[in-house]
Amino acid sequence: MKAILVEKLGGPEVLQLAELPKPAPKAGEVLVRVRAIGLNFADILAVRGEYLAPTRLPYIPGMEFSGIVEELGEGVEGVQPGQLVAALGGSGAFAEYTAVPARAVLPVPSNLNAYEAAALPVSFYTAFFALHTLGQAKVGESVLIQAAGGALGTASVQVAKAMGLQVIATASRKEKLELARSLGADQAFLSSDPTLESKVRQVTGKGVDLLMELVGGEGFAQSLRMLAPRGRLLVIGSASQQQATLRPVELMKKNLSVIGVWLAPFLADREAMLEATQFLTPLLATGHVKPVVGRVFPLEEAAQAFQYVLQRASTGKVVLEP
Ligand code: NDP
């Protein structure tokens, strides 16, 4: 089978197309013929060896995908060969076939196509855990969502609206703001707007209750300033790849909380995953929320797809197709 193999850490240039044996499902695993792969910022960091989890070489990147169930390993129940599924795992999706533990397989509402299914797991489950489980968002509260035209951003805008929040979107370009507005954002401002802080104060009266920090770096201090008293800053990403500094005493003035968010530990928490699935599935099935698929690249062009995200040119989820 065709796959992208990484044998040394680095930038997009280390992604090599390779011919590898098709995997066989072990007990408890499902073999899937991959239809579409969601590209995540985390894939770019993992290939560089800069992700939260260490990268063990050689490896096939790719943590989320959709595909057709081909074969079941011993003891697997609840999935049928021929079924379209989505899956959320650690790695191995940049390939024509991949075998994943059955618990990594997620249901796909029948109104989603294979691209949309591939764009679903990481962004929508992260949005739910960030806003609901960790952020404890309440109806009527406000949230500022950074990089709102991106993959996690477009999912978060929709999930936040479904939770009854006032959504303020920020992004680097006007087209991304338009996209966020079309998904329900109440206000949308350029992240570079020198009057951003006063605009946020103006539309909320006191600052935002929640802020999804996806960019990090120099903007981190500004994020803290934009919070309302008792506001919660959700630290989800650092796409700027810059370090940020935090003086803990600064948090005391407004009783602020800073909360780290990482999807990976939730994958082993059956109850939390079930709660997220029960929240998301009806919204997806009725079209109230929908994964936004941006550009689709052939798997062979994975390096170009990485560049496209790094250039901040992408909107929604960039998808690879084997
Ligand atoms: P996106 O599709 O959102 O792409 C990244 C976006 O980050 C860009 O579109 C851009 O938006 C913004 N950005 C700001 N500075 C840079 C930069 N220097 N280089 C590239 N992009 C930049 O990607 P994802 O949805 O995959 O991820 C978004 C963020 O969320 C990442 O930081 C990622 O690591 C994090 N994440 C964290 C998860 C978790 O479990 N904690 C799960 C999923 C994602 P703009 O141009 O509008 O600034």
Boltz pocket constraint, residues with backbone or C-beta under 6 A from the ligand:
constraints:
  - pocket:
      binder: B
      contacts: [[A, 39], [A, 40], [A, 41], [A, 42], [A, 122], [A, 123], [A, 126], [A, 146], [A, 147], [A, 148], [A, 149], [A, 150], [A, 151], [A, 152], [A, 153], [A, 170], [A, 171], [A, 172], [A, 173], [A, 176], [A, 191], [A, 214], [A, 215], [A, 235], [A, 236], [A, 237], [A, 238], [A, 239], [A, 240], [A, 241], [A, 261], [A, 262], [A, 263], [A, 264], [A, 309], [A, 310], [A, 311], [A, 312], [A, 313], [A, 314], [A, 315], [A, 316], [A, 317]]
      max_distance: 6.0
